[in-house]
Amino acid sequence: MSTEFLPHILAYSASYLSPILVPIIGWVLPIATFSFLLVYIERDDVA
């Protein structure tokens, strides 16, 4: 692989980027979204 101009972390990012992004998109993003929505709809001063 001819990627001497790229840093080592960018040259092989595809091999470990998917196992990192799948749990983030599948667990962390929905937890953050639903917790924000729960806090938002349970507030007294929504409007």
mmCIF entry with sequence, helices, sheets and N, C-alpha, C, O atoms, coordinates in Angstrom:
data_MODEL
# 
_entry.id   MODEL 
# 
_entity.id                         1 
_entity.type                       polymer 
_entity.pdbx_number_of_molecules   1 
# 
_entity_poly.entity_id                      1 
_entity_poly.type                           'polypeptide(L)' 
_entity_poly.nstd_linkage                   no 
_entity_poly.nstd_monomer                   no 
_entity_poly.pdbx_seq_one_letter_code       MSTEFLPHILAYSASYLSPILVPIIGWVLPIATFSFLLVYIERDDVA 
_entity_poly.pdbx_seq_one_letter_code_can   MSTEFLPHILAYSASYLSPILVPIIGWVLPIATFSFLLVYIERDDVA 
_entity_poly.pdbx_strand_id                 A 
# 
loop_
_entity_poly_seq.entity_id 
_entity_poly_seq.num 
_entity_poly_seq.mon_id 
_entity_poly_seq.hetero 
1 1  MET n 
1 2  SER n 
1 3  THR n 
1 4  GLU n 
1 5  PHE n 
1 6  LEU n 
1 7  PRO n 
1 8  HIS n 
1 9  ILE n 
1 10 LEU n 
1 11 ALA n 
1 12 TYR n 
1 13 SER n 
1 14 ALA n 
1 15 SER n 
1 16 TYR n 
1 17 LEU n 
1 18 SER n 
1 19 PRO n 
1 20 ILE n 
1 21 LEU n 
1 22 VAL n 
1 23 PRO n 
1 24 ILE n 
1 25 ILE n 
1 26 GLY n 
1 27 TRP n 
1 28 VAL n 
1 29 LEU n 
1 30 PRO n 
1 31 ILE n 
1 32 ALA n 
1 33 THR n 
1 34 PHE n 
1 35 SER n 
1 36 PHE n 
1 37 LEU n 
1 38 LEU n 
1 39 VAL n 
1 40 TYR n 
1 41 ILE n 
1 42 GLU n 
1 43 ARG n 
1 44 ASP n 
1 45 ASP n 
1 46 VAL n 
1 47 ALA n 
# 
_struct_asym.id          A 
_struct_asym.entity_id   1 
# 
loop_
_struct_conf.conf_type_id 
_struct_conf.id 
_struct_conf.pdbx_PDB_helix_id 
_struct_conf.beg_label_comp_id 
_struct_conf.beg_label_asym_id 
_struct_conf.beg_label_seq_id 
_struct_conf.pdbx_beg_PDB_ins_code 
_struct_conf.end_label_comp_id 
_struct_conf.end_label_asym_id 
_struct_conf.end_label_seq_id 
_struct_conf.pdbx_end_PDB_ins_code 
_struct_conf.beg_auth_comp_id 
_struct_conf.beg_auth_asym_id 
_struct_conf.beg_auth_seq_id 
_struct_conf.end_auth_comp_id 
_struct_conf.end_auth_asym_id 
_struct_conf.end_auth_seq_id 
_struct_conf.pdbx_PDB_helix_class 
_struct_conf.details 
_struct_conf.pdbx_PDB_helix_length 
HELX_P HELX_P1 AA1 HIS A 8  ? ALA A 11 ? HIS A 8  ALA A 11 1 ? 4  
HELX_P HELX_P2 AA2 SER A 13 ? PRO A 23 ? SER A 13 PRO A 23 1 ? 11 
HELX_P HELX_P3 AA3 ILE A 24 ? VAL A 28 ? ILE A 24 VAL A 28 3 ? 5  
HELX_P HELX_P4 AA4 LEU A 29 ? ILE A 41 ? LEU A 29 ILE A 41 1 ? 13 
# 
_struct_conf_type.id          HELX_P 
_struct_conf_type.criteria    ? 
_struct_conf_type.reference   ? 
# 
loop_
_atom_site.group_PDB 
_atom_site.id 
_atom_site.type_symbol 
_atom_site.label_atom_id 
_atom_site.label_alt_id 
_atom_site.label_comp_id 
_atom_site.label_asym_id 
_atom_site.label_entity_id 
_atom_site.label_seq_id 
_atom_site.pdbx_PDB_ins_code 
_atom_site.Cartn_x 
_atom_site.Cartn_y 
_atom_site.Cartn_z 
_atom_site.occupancy 
_atom_site.B_iso_or_equiv 
_atom_site.pdbx_formal_charge 
_atom_site.auth_seq_id 
_atom_site.auth_comp_id 
_atom_site.auth_asym_id 
_atom_site.auth_atom_id 
_atom_site.pdbx_PDB_model_num 
ATOM 1   N N  . MET A 1 1  ? 0.844   -1.172 0.000  1.00 0.00 ? 1  MET A N  1 
ATOM 2   C CA . MET A 1 1  ? 0.000   0.000  0.000  1.00 0.00 ? 1  MET A CA 1 
ATOM 3   C C  . MET A 1 1  ? 0.890   1.235  0.000  1.00 0.00 ? 1  MET A C  1 
ATOM 4   O O  . MET A 1 1  ? 1.762   1.390  0.855  1.00 0.00 ? 1  MET A O  1 
ATOM 5   N N  . SER A 1 2  ? 0.658   2.096  -0.958 1.00 0.00 ? 2  SER A N  1 
ATOM 6   C CA . SER A 1 2  ? 1.518   3.268  -1.122 1.00 0.00 ? 2  SER A CA 1 
ATOM 7   C C  . SER A 1 2  ? 0.900   4.476  -0.435 1.00 0.00 ? 2  SER A C  1 
ATOM 8   O O  . SER A 1 2  ? 0.369   5.369  -1.095 1.00 0.00 ? 2  SER A O  1 
ATOM 9   N N  . THR A 1 3  ? 0.968   4.501  0.876  1.00 0.00 ? 3  THR A N  1 
ATOM 10  C CA . THR A 1 3  ? 0.393   5.625  1.628  1.00 0.00 ? 3  THR A CA 1 
ATOM 11  C C  . THR A 1 3  ? 1.419   6.178  2.601  1.00 0.00 ? 3  THR A C  1 
ATOM 12  O O  . THR A 1 3  ? 1.127   6.377  3.780  1.00 0.00 ? 3  THR A O  1 
ATOM 13  N N  . GLU A 1 4  ? 2.612   6.423  2.104  1.00 0.00 ? 4  GLU A N  1 
ATOM 14  C CA . GLU A 1 4  ? 3.635   6.973  2.988  1.00 0.00 ? 4  GLU A CA 1 
ATOM 15  C C  . GLU A 1 4  ? 3.352   8.421  3.354  1.00 0.00 ? 4  GLU A C  1 
ATOM 16  O O  . GLU A 1 4  ? 3.838   8.912  4.373  1.00 0.00 ? 4  GLU A O  1 
ATOM 17  N N  . PHE A 1 5  ? 2.563   9.110  2.523  1.00 0.00 ? 5  PHE A N  1 
ATOM 18  C CA . PHE A 1 5  ? 2.252   10.504 2.807  1.00 0.00 ? 5  PHE A CA 1 
ATOM 19  C C  . PHE A 1 5  ? 1.164   10.643 3.868  1.00 0.00 ? 5  PHE A C  1 
ATOM 20  O O  . PHE A 1 5  ? 0.985   11.721 4.436  1.00 0.00 ? 5  PHE A O  1 
ATOM 21  N N  . LEU A 1 6  ? 0.450   9.580  4.134  1.00 0.00 ? 6  LEU A N  1 
ATOM 22  C CA . LEU A 1 6  ? -0.593  9.622  5.156  1.00 0.00 ? 6  LEU A CA 1 
ATOM 23  C C  . LEU A 1 6  ? -0.026  9.169  6.493  1.00 0.00 ? 6  LEU A C  1 
ATOM 24  O O  . LEU A 1 6  ? 0.873   8.329  6.535  1.00 0.00 ? 6  LEU A O  1 
ATOM 25  N N  . PRO A 1 7  ? -0.541  9.713  7.576  1.00 0.00 ? 7  PRO A N  1 
ATOM 26  C CA . PRO A 1 7  ? -0.155  9.159  8.883  1.00 0.00 ? 7  PRO A CA 1 
ATOM 27  C C  . PRO A 1 7  ? -0.635  7.716  9.014  1.00 0.00 ? 7  PRO A C  1 
ATOM 28  O O  . PRO A 1 7  ? -1.554  7.288  8.317  1.00 0.00 ? 7  PRO A O  1 
ATOM 29  N N  . HIS A 1 8  ? -0.012  6.989  9.899  1.00 0.00 ? 8  HIS A N  1 
ATOM 30  C CA . HIS A 1 8  ? -0.340  5.571  10.063 1.00 0.00 ? 8  HIS A CA 1 
ATOM 31  C C  . HIS A 1 8  ? -1.792  5.377  10.478 1.00 0.00 ? 8  HIS A C  1 
ATOM 32  O O  . HIS A 1 8  ? -2.422  4.397  10.082 1.00 0.00 ? 8  HIS A O  1 
ATOM 33  N N  . ILE A 1 9  ? -2.328  6.296  11.269 1.00 0.00 ? 9  ILE A N  1 
ATOM 34  C CA . ILE A 1 9  ? -3.704  6.132  11.755 1.00 0.00 ? 9  ILE A CA 1 
ATOM 35  C C  . ILE A 1 9  ? -4.708  6.322  10.626 1.00 0.00 ? 9  ILE A C  1 
ATOM 36  O O  . ILE A 1 9  ? -5.781  5.718  10.651 1.00 0.00 ? 9  ILE A O  1 
ATOM 37  N N  . LEU A 1 10 ? -4.379  7.157  9.629  1.00 0.00 ? 10 LEU A N  1 
ATOM 38  C CA . LEU A 1 10 ? -5.295  7.356  8.509  1.00 0.00 ? 10 LEU A CA 1 
ATOM 39  C C  . LEU A 1 10 ? -5.144  6.287  7.442  1.00 0.00 ? 10 LEU A C  1 
ATOM 40  O O  . LEU A 1 10 ? -6.094  6.009  6.709  1.00 0.00 ? 10 LEU A O  1 
ATOM 41  N N  . ALA A 1 11 ? -3.986  5.694  7.342  1.00 0.00 ? 11 ALA A N  1 
ATOM 42  C CA . ALA A 1 11 ? -3.752  4.705  6.300  1.00 0.00 ? 11 ALA A CA 1 
ATOM 43  C C  . ALA A 1 11 ? -4.553  3.432  6.538  1.00 0.00 ? 11 ALA A C  1 
ATOM 44  O O  . ALA A 1 11 ? -4.983  2.791  5.579  1.00 0.00 ? 11 ALA A O  1 
ATOM 45  N N  . TYR A 1 12 ? -4.761  3.059  7.778  1.00 0.00 ? 12 TYR A N  1 
ATOM 46  C CA . TYR A 1 12 ? -5.484  1.829  8.099  1.00 0.00 ? 12 TYR A CA 1 
ATOM 47  C C  . TYR A 1 12 ? -6.763  2.115  8.881  1.00 0.00 ? 12 TYR A C  1 
ATOM 48  O O  . TYR A 1 12 ? -7.177  1.314  9.718  1.00 0.00 ? 12 TYR A O  1 
ATOM 49  N N  . SER A 1 13 ? -7.382  3.253  8.606  1.00 0.00 ? 13 SER A N  1 
ATOM 50  C CA . SER A 1 13 ? -8.551  3.623  9.397  1.00 0.00 ? 13 SER A CA 1 
ATOM 51  C C  . SER A 1 13 ? -9.765  2.760  9.073  1.00 0.00 ? 13 SER A C  1 
ATOM 52  O O  . SER A 1 13 ? -10.627 2.570  9.931  1.00 0.00 ? 13 SER A O  1 
ATOM 53  N N  . ALA A 1 14 ? -9.848  2.243  7.867  1.00 0.00 ? 14 ALA A N  1 
ATOM 54  C CA . ALA A 1 14 ? -11.020 1.462  7.488  1.00 0.00 ? 14 ALA A CA 1 
ATOM 55  C C  . ALA A 1 14 ? -11.100 0.150  8.247  1.00 0.00 ? 14 ALA A C  1 
ATOM 56  O O  . ALA A 1 14 ? -12.188 -0.409 8.380  1.00 0.00 ? 14 ALA A O  1 
ATOM 57  N N  . SER A 1 15 ? -9.990  -0.353 8.743  1.00 0.00 ? 15 SER A N  1 
ATOM 58  C CA . SER A 1 15 ? -10.016 -1.649 9.409  1.00 0.00 ? 15 SER A CA 1 
ATOM 59  C C  . SER A 1 15 ? -10.615 -1.576 10.810 1.00 0.00 ? 15 SER A C  1 
ATOM 60  O O  . SER A 1 15 ? -11.188 -2.559 11.279 1.00 0.00 ? 15 SER A O  1 
ATOM 61  N N  . TYR A 1 16 ? -10.498 -0.442 11.486 1.00 0.00 ? 16 TYR A N  1 
ATOM 62  C CA . TYR A 1 16 ? -11.049 -0.354 12.835 1.00 0.00 ? 16 TYR A CA 1 
ATOM 63  C C  . TYR A 1 16 ? -12.091 0.748  12.990 1.00 0.00 ? 16 TYR A C  1 
ATOM 64  O O  . TYR A 1 16 ? -12.613 0.944  14.087 1.00 0.00 ? 16 TYR A O  1 
ATOM 65  N N  . LEU A 1 17 ? -12.404 1.466  11.926 1.00 0.00 ? 17 LEU A N  1 
ATOM 66  C CA . LEU A 1 17 ? -13.398 2.523  12.032 1.00 0.00 ? 17 LEU A CA 1 
ATOM 67  C C  . LEU A 1 17 ? -14.806 1.955  12.152 1.00 0.00 ? 17 LEU A C  1 
ATOM 68  O O  . LEU A 1 17 ? -15.619 2.491  12.905 1.00 0.00 ? 17 LEU A O  1 
ATOM 69  N N  . SER A 1 18 ? -15.108 0.896  11.437 1.00 0.00 ? 18 SER A N  1 
ATOM 70  C CA . SER A 1 18 ? -16.436 0.299  11.495 1.00 0.00 ? 18 SER A CA 1 
ATOM 71  C C  . SER A 1 18 ? -16.767 -0.272 12.873 1.00 0.00 ? 18 SER A C  1 
ATOM 72  O O  . SER A 1 18 ? -17.869 -0.018 13.358 1.00 0.00 ? 18 SER A O  1 
ATOM 73  N N  . PRO A 1 19 ? -15.886 -1.026 13.537 1.00 0.00 ? 19 PRO A N  1 
ATOM 74  C CA . PRO A 1 19 ? -16.230 -1.507 14.878 1.00 0.00 ? 19 PRO A CA 1 
ATOM 75  C C  . PRO A 1 19 ? -16.362 -0.398 15.914 1.00 0.00 ? 19 PRO A C  1 
ATOM 76  O O  . PRO A 1 19 ? -16.944 -0.619 16.976 1.00 0.00 ? 19 PRO A O  1 
ATOM 77  N N  . ILE A 1 20 ? -15.838 0.780  15.629 1.00 0.00 ? 20 ILE A N  1 
ATOM 78  C CA . ILE A 1 20 ? -16.008 1.900  16.554 1.00 0.00 ? 20 ILE A CA 1 
ATOM 79  C C  . ILE A 1 20 ? -17.310 2.637  16.262 1.00 0.00 ? 20 ILE A C  1 
ATOM 80  O O  . ILE A 1 20 ? -18.026 3.020  17.187 1.00 0.00 ? 20 ILE A O  1 
ATOM 81  N N  . LEU A 1 21 ? -17.624 2.841  14.972 1.00 0.00 ? 21 LEU A N  1 
ATOM 82  C CA . LEU A 1 21 ? -18.793 3.632  14.610 1.00 0.00 ? 21 LEU A CA 1 
ATOM 83  C C  . LEU A 1 21 ? -20.106 2.882  14.801 1.00 0.00 ? 21 LEU A C  1 
ATOM 84  O O  . LEU A 1 21 ? -21.129 3.502  15.091 1.00 0.00 ? 21 LEU A O  1 
ATOM 85  N N  . VAL A 1 22 ? -20.098 1.575  14.648 1.00 0.00 ? 22 VAL A N  1 
ATOM 86  C CA . VAL A 1 22 ? -21.345 0.819  14.776 1.00 0.00 ? 22 VAL A CA 1 
ATOM 87  C C  . VAL A 1 22 ? -21.933 0.921  16.184 1.00 0.00 ? 22 VAL A C  1 
ATOM 88  O O  . VAL A 1 22 ? -23.128 1.191  16.301 1.00 0.00 ? 22 VAL A O  1 
ATOM 89  N N  . PRO A 1 23 ? -21.161 0.721  17.263 1.00 0.00 ? 23 PRO A N  1 
ATOM 90  C CA . PRO A 1 23 ? -21.758 0.912  18.589 1.00 0.00 ? 23 PRO A CA 1 
ATOM 91  C C  . PRO A 1 23 ? -22.125 2.365  18.881 1.00 0.00 ? 23 PRO A C  1 
ATOM 92  O O  . PRO A 1 23 ? -23.095 2.631  19.591 1.00 0.00 ? 23 PRO A O  1 
ATOM 93  N N  . ILE A 1 24 ? -21.354 3.302  18.335 1.00 0.00 ? 24 ILE A N  1 
ATOM 94  C CA . ILE A 1 24 ? -21.687 4.710  18.572 1.00 0.00 ? 24 ILE A CA 1 
ATOM 95  C C  . ILE A 1 24 ? -23.019 5.053  17.928 1.00 0.00 ? 24 ILE A C  1 
ATOM 96  O O  . ILE A 1 24 ? -23.867 5.689  18.555 1.00 0.00 ? 24 ILE A O  1 
ATOM 97  N N  . ILE A 1 25 ? -23.211 4.639  16.682 1.00 0.00 ? 25 ILE A N  1 
ATOM 98  C CA . ILE A 1 25 ? -24.453 4.948  15.981 1.00 0.00 ? 25 ILE A CA 1 
ATOM 99  C C  . ILE A 1 25 ? -25.598 4.100  16.523 1.00 0.00 ? 25 ILE A C  1 
ATOM 100 O O  . ILE A 1 25 ? -26.737 4.566  16.574 1.00 0.00 ? 25 ILE A O  1 
ATOM 101 N N  . GLY A 1 26 ? -25.320 2.880  16.923 1.00 0.00 ? 26 GLY A N  1 
ATOM 102 C CA . GLY A 1 26 ? -26.386 1.985  17.371 1.00 0.00 ? 26 GLY A CA 1 
ATOM 103 C C  . GLY A 1 26 ? -26.783 2.157  18.815 1.00 0.00 ? 26 GLY A C  1 
ATOM 104 O O  . GLY A 1 26 ? -27.927 1.860  19.162 1.00 0.00 ? 26 GLY A O  1 
ATOM 105 N N  . TRP A 1 27 ? -25.889 2.626  19.684 1.00 0.00 ? 27 TRP A N  1 
ATOM 106 C CA . TRP A 1 27 ? -26.191 2.743  21.105 1.00 0.00 ? 27 TRP A CA 1 
ATOM 107 C C  . TRP A 1 27 ? -26.082 4.166  21.630 1.00 0.00 ? 27 TRP A C  1 
ATOM 108 O O  . TRP A 1 27 ? -27.019 4.668  22.252 1.00 0.00 ? 27 TRP A O  1 
ATOM 109 N N  . VAL A 1 28 ? -24.960 4.818  21.391 1.00 0.00 ? 28 VAL A N  1 
ATOM 110 C CA . VAL A 1 28 ? -24.704 6.115  22.019 1.00 0.00 ? 28 VAL A CA 1 
ATOM 111 C C  . VAL A 1 28 ? -25.603 7.198  21.435 1.00 0.00 ? 28 VAL A C  1 
ATOM 112 O O  . VAL A 1 28 ? -26.164 8.001  22.179 1.00 0.00 ? 28 VAL A O  1 
ATOM 113 N N  . LEU A 1 29 ? -25.746 7.230  20.115 1.00 0.00 ? 29 LEU A N  1 
ATOM 114 C CA . LEU A 1 29 ? -26.570 8.253  19.486 1.00 0.00 ? 29 LEU A CA 1 
ATOM 115 C C  . LEU A 1 29 ? -28.047 8.136  19.869 1.00 0.00 ? 29 LEU A C  1 
ATOM 116 O O  . LEU A 1 29 ? -28.652 9.156  20.200 1.00 0.00 ? 29 LEU A O  1 
ATOM 117 N N  . PRO A 1 30 ? -28.658 6.950  19.841 1.00 0.00 ? 30 PRO A N  1 
ATOM 118 C CA . PRO A 1 30 ? -30.048 6.863  20.297 1.00 0.00 ? 30 PRO A CA 1 
ATOM 119 C C  . PRO A 1 30 ? -30.224 7.161  21.785 1.00 0.00 ? 30 PRO A C  1 
ATOM 120 O O  . PRO A 1 30 ? -31.222 7.768  22.173 1.00 0.00 ? 30 PRO A O  1 
ATOM 121 N N  . ILE A 1 31 ? -29.279 6.749  22.621 1.00 0.00 ? 31 ILE A N  1 
ATOM 122 C CA . ILE A 1 31 ? -29.388 7.046  24.051 1.00 0.00 ? 31 ILE A CA 1 
ATOM 123 C C  . ILE A 1 31 ? -29.339 8.545  24.279 1.00 0.00 ? 31 ILE A C  1 
ATOM 124 O O  . ILE A 1 31 ? -30.125 9.078  25.062 1.00 0.00 ? 31 ILE A O  1 
ATOM 125 N N  . ALA A 1 32 ? -28.427 9.233  23.606 1.00 0.00 ? 32 ALA A N  1 
ATOM 126 C CA . ALA A 1 32 ? -28.329 10.682 23.758 1.00 0.00 ? 32 ALA A CA 1 
ATOM 127 C C  . ALA A 1 32 ? -29.575 11.376 23.225 1.00 0.00 ? 32 ALA A C  1 
ATOM 128 O O  . ALA A 1 32 ? -30.062 12.328 23.834 1.00 0.00 ? 32 ALA A O  1 
ATOM 129 N N  . THR A 1 33 ? -30.093 10.908 22.096 1.00 0.00 ? 33 THR A N  1 
ATOM 130 C CA . THR A 1 33 ? -31.277 11.530 21.508 1.00 0.00 ? 33 THR A CA 1 
ATOM 131 C C  . THR A 1 33 ? -32.501 11.335 22.382 1.00 0.00 ? 33 THR A C  1 
ATOM 132 O O  . THR A 1 33 ? -33.223 12.294 22.654 1.00 0.00 ? 33 THR A O  1 
ATOM 133 N N  . PHE A 1 34 ? -32.745 10.118 22.823 1.00 0.00 ? 34 PHE A N  1 
ATOM 134 C CA . PHE A 1 34 ? -33.930 9.857  23.624 1.00 0.00 ? 34 PHE A CA 1 
ATOM 135 C C  . PHE A 1 34 ? -33.835 10.484 25.004 1.00 0.00 ? 34 PHE A C  1 
ATOM 136 O O  . PHE A 1 34 ? -34.850 10.909 25.556 1.00 0.00 ? 34 PHE A O  1 
ATOM 137 N N  . SER A 1 35 ? -32.642 10.551 25.571 1.00 0.00 ? 35 SER A N  1 
ATOM 138 C CA . SER A 1 35 ? -32.523 11.206 26.876 1.00 0.00 ? 35 SER A CA 1 
ATOM 139 C C  . SER A 1 35 ? -32.756 12.704 26.750 1.00 0.00 ? 35 SER A C  1 
ATOM 140 O O  . SER A 1 35 ? -33.382 13.302 27.625 1.00 0.00 ? 35 SER A O  1 
ATOM 141 N N  . PHE A 1 36 ? -32.261 13.328 25.672 1.00 0.00 ? 36 PHE A N  1 
ATOM 142 C CA . PHE A 1 36 ? -32.542 14.745 25.458 1.00 0.00 ? 36 PHE A CA 1 
ATOM 143 C C  . PHE A 1 36 ? -34.031 14.976 25.247 1.00 0.00 ? 36 PHE A C  1 
ATOM 144 O O  . PHE A 1 36 ? -34.598 15.918 25.801 1.00 0.00 ? 36 PHE A O  1 
ATOM 145 N N  . LEU A 1 37 ? -34.674 14.115 24.443 1.00 0.00 ? 37 LEU A N  1 
ATOM 146 C CA . LEU A 1 37 ? -36.104 14.289 24.209 1.00 0.00 ? 37 LEU A CA 1 
ATOM 147 C C  . LEU A 1 37 ? -36.911 14.068 25.480 1.00 0.00 ? 37 LEU A C  1 
ATOM 148 O O  . LEU A 1 37 ? -37.898 14.768 25.704 1.00 0.00 ? 37 LEU A O  1 
ATOM 149 N N  . LEU A 1 38 ? -36.522 13.119 26.311 1.00 0.00 ? 38 LEU A N  1 
ATOM 150 C CA . LEU A 1 38 ? -37.226 12.886 27.563 1.00 0.00 ? 38 LEU A CA 1 
ATOM 151 C C  . LEU A 1 38 ? -37.108 14.089 28.484 1.00 0.00 ? 38 LEU A C  1 
ATOM 152 O O  . LEU A 1 38 ? -38.096 14.518 29.080 1.00 0.00 ? 38 LEU A O  1 
ATOM 153 N N  . VAL A 1 39 ? -35.914 14.629 28.601 1.00 0.00 ? 39 VAL A N  1 
ATOM 154 C CA . VAL A 1 39 ? -35.724 15.812 29.438 1.00 0.00 ? 39 VAL A CA 1 
ATOM 155 C C  . VAL A 1 39 ? -36.503 16.988 28.861 1.00 0.00 ? 39 VAL A C  1 
ATOM 156 O O  . VAL A 1 39 ? -37.066 17.785 29.611 1.00 0.00 ? 39 VAL A O  1 
ATOM 157 N N  . TYR A 1 40 ? -36.540 17.104 27.536 1.00 0.00 ? 40 TYR A N  1 
ATOM 158 C CA . TYR A 1 40 ? -37.224 18.223 26.894 1.00 0.00 ? 40 TYR A CA 1 
ATOM 159 C C  . TYR A 1 40 ? -38.734 18.149 27.088 1.00 0.00 ? 40 TYR A C  1 
ATOM 160 O O  . TYR A 1 40 ? -39.360 19.163 27.395 1.00 0.00 ? 40 TYR A O  1 
ATOM 161 N N  . ILE A 1 41 ? -39.334 16.969 26.916 1.00 0.00 ? 41 ILE A N  1 
ATOM 162 C CA . ILE A 1 41 ? -40.791 16.894 27.024 1.00 0.00 ? 41 ILE A CA 1 
ATOM 163 C C  . ILE A 1 41 ? -41.255 16.889 28.469 1.00 0.00 ? 41 ILE A C  1 
ATOM 164 O O  . ILE A 1 41 ? -42.425 17.168 28.733 1.00 0.00 ? 41 ILE A O  1 
ATOM 165 N N  . GLU A 1 42 ? -40.382 16.583 29.408 1.00 0.00 ? 42 GLU A N  1 
ATOM 166 C CA . GLU A 1 42 ? -40.768 16.593 30.812 1.00 0.00 ? 42 GLU A CA 1 
ATOM 167 C C  . GLU A 1 42 ? -40.550 17.949 31.481 1.00 0.00 ? 42 GLU A C  1 
ATOM 168 O O  . GLU A 1 42 ? -40.873 18.117 32.657 1.00 0.00 ? 42 GLU A O  1 
ATOM 169 N N  . ARG A 1 43 ? -40.009 18.908 30.749 1.00 0.00 ? 43 ARG A N  1 
ATOM 170 C CA . ARG A 1 43 ? -39.842 20.238 31.331 1.00 0.00 ? 43 ARG A CA 1 
ATOM 171 C C  . ARG A 1 43 ? -41.194 20.899 31.510 1.00 0.00 ? 43 ARG A C  1 
ATOM 172 O O  . ARG A 1 43 ? -42.150 20.576 30.805 1.00 0.00 ? 43 ARG A O  1 
ATOM 173 N N  . ASP A 1 44 ? -41.271 21.823 32.451 1.00 0.00 ? 44 ASP A N  1 
ATOM 174 C CA . ASP A 1 44 ? -42.512 22.560 32.660 1.00 0.00 ? 44 ASP A CA 1 
ATOM 175 C C  . ASP A 1 44 ? -42.656 23.710 31.672 1.00 0.00 ? 44 ASP A C  1 
ATOM 176 O O  . ASP A 1 44 ? -43.770 24.036 31.262 1.00 0.00 ? 44 ASP A O  1 
ATOM 177 N N  . ASP A 1 45 ? -41.566 24.315 31.292 1.00 0.00 ? 45 ASP A N  1 
ATOM 178 C CA . ASP A 1 45 ? -41.612 25.474 30.397 1.00 0.00 ? 45 ASP A CA 1 
ATOM 179 C C  . ASP A 1 45 ? -41.122 25.095 29.000 1.00 0.00 ? 45 ASP A C  1 
ATOM 180 O O  . ASP A 1 45 ? -40.045 25.516 28.576 1.00 0.00 ? 45 ASP A O  1 
ATOM 181 N N  . VAL A 1 46 ? -41.919 24.299 28.292 1.00 0.00 ? 46 VAL A N  1 
ATOM 182 C CA . VAL A 1 46 ? -41.531 23.853 26.964 1.00 0.00 ? 46 VAL A CA 1 
ATOM 183 C C  . VAL A 1 46 ? -41.602 25.015 25.981 1.00 0.00 ? 46 VAL A C  1 
ATOM 184 O O  . VAL A 1 46 ? -40.716 25.182 25.144 1.00 0.00 ? 46 VAL A O  1 
ATOM 185 N N  . ALA A 1 47 ? -42.661 25.817 26.085 1.00 0.00 ? 47 ALA A N  1 
ATOM 186 C CA . ALA A 1 47 ? -42.845 26.906 25.118 1.00 0.00 ? 47 ALA A CA 1 
ATOM 187 C C  . ALA A 1 47 ? -42.170 28.149 25.540 1.00 0.00 ? 47 ALA A C  1 
ATOM 188 O O  . ALA A 1 47 ? -42.232 29.155 24.834 1.00 0.00 ? 47 ALA A O  1 
# 
